[in-house]
């Protein structure tokens, strides 16, 4: 217990199971709903088939005190790990959960033998870019796909490991 007598909730990251799907959908919806007015439609993560992604073993959840407060959805490609989605419940943001998920993803990427981790985001989500830059991600492209203006970021893990 901390010196001030408060109780700290246990934070854990684990692979998602079928029973987690409603909470996963809620966290993703709540995390991205604020972007709908900026983009003019729902962001891509809100359209994911989470039951299928969970069944494929591609979704991890961050829990605090047993409640799901964050989500990471990953895609395992031949030459890199792609982060499809990282989402944290709005009430839990600015508490380090996004960094925890990103650290976990990079560890998972290394564990699986990848030299690079990539992600993309809508241009209106640029406020997240500083977090990724702090973690060593660099922008390598921008494009428009299906009306979504995207920014592409990557981190070369081998280069990052050499700097440690």
N, C-alpha and C positions, 0 to 999 in steps of 0.2 A: 504494500500500500504506500502511496506517495506520502511525503512528510506532512502535507497539509490535511491528510485524512480523507481525501476524496478517493473514490474507487475508480480505477481505470478499467474500461471495457476491453476485453480481449479482441484484438484485431487479427484476422486470419485470411489467407487466400487459399481457395480450394477449387477443384474442378467442379463445375456445375452439374446438378442432377435434374431429372425431369421435374421434380417438385419445386425447383427454383424458378421455373420459367415465368410464372406470373410476377414474381418479384423482379426478375431480370427485365421484363418488358416495362414494368413500372419505373424502374430506375432509369432506363434508357429514355423512355417517354419524357419523364420529368426533367432529365438532364438536357434534352434537345428541344423541348417544346418552345422555349424562349427564342429559338432561332427561326421558327416558322414565319413570323412577321418580317424578319430581315431577309430571308431567302425567297419568300412568297409561296412556299410549300414546305412540307415536312422534309427534314434532312434524311439522307439515305439510311442511317442506322435505325430509324423508326420503322423501316419497311423490312427489316431482317426477319427471317423465319427462325426464331429462337428455339422452338422445339427441335427443329432439324439440326441447328448448329450445336445444341447441347448434346443431341444423340451422336453427333460426329466427334465429340470430345474437343470442341473448339472454344468453349466458353469457360471462363473462370470467374468466380465471384469473390469479392472482398467483403468479409463480414465483420461487424463490430458488435460485440455482445450477442452474437447469434443472428443478427439482422443483416440482410444483404444491403450494403450501402454503395457498392461499386461493382463494375462489370468490365471484363476484358474479353473481347472476341478476337481470335487469332486465325490466320490462314497460313498454312505451312506450304510454301512453294519450294521448287527445286533449289533456288539459289538465295532465298531470303525468307525471313519470317515477316509477314505483313500484319500489321495491327488494323483490323477492320474497325474496331470500336473500343474506346476506353470511355467509360461514363461513370460519374459519381453523382449520387443523389444531391440535389441542390442544397438541402439542409446540412449535408456533410462535406461540402466543398470548403476549401481553404483550411483543411485540417491535415494535409499531407497524404490523403488517400490516393490522389492522382499520381503522386510521386511513388507511392508504394506499388501501385499497379504497374507503372512504367518500369520500376526496378525489377519487379517480378517478371515482366515480359522479356526484358533484356537477359535476365538469368535463364529463362526458359529457352530463349533463342540460342544462347551459348551452350546450354545443356544438350540441345538438339543438333549442335554442330554448325549453326549458321554463322556467317561472318558479317551479316548485315540485317538490320531491322528497318522496315519502311512503314510509312503510313501516309494517309492523305486526309485532308479536311477541306471543308468549304471555306472560301475566302472570308466569309463573315465570322468564322470562328478563330480569327487571327489572334485573339487574346490568349489562346492556348500556345501559340508559337513560342513565346519566351520560356515556358516550362520545358518544351522540347529542346530548345537551344541550350538551356542550362544543362540538359542531359547529353549534349553533344550532337544533336540532330542538326542537319543542314538542309536547306531547301535546294531541290535539284530540278524542279519543273513546276509549271502551272499550265492548266488547260481548262477547257470547258467541255463537259460531257453531259449530255442529256439536260442541258440548261443549268447544271451545277458548275460553278467556278471553283476549281480545286487547286489546292497547294499541296505539293508532294514533298515529303521530308524523309531523310534516311540517316541512319547512324551506322557507320562501318565499325563493327565491334572489334575487329582485329586491331584497327588503328587506335581505338579508344583504350584497348587493353595495353598496347605498347606505351601509351602515355602515363600509365599508372605507376 
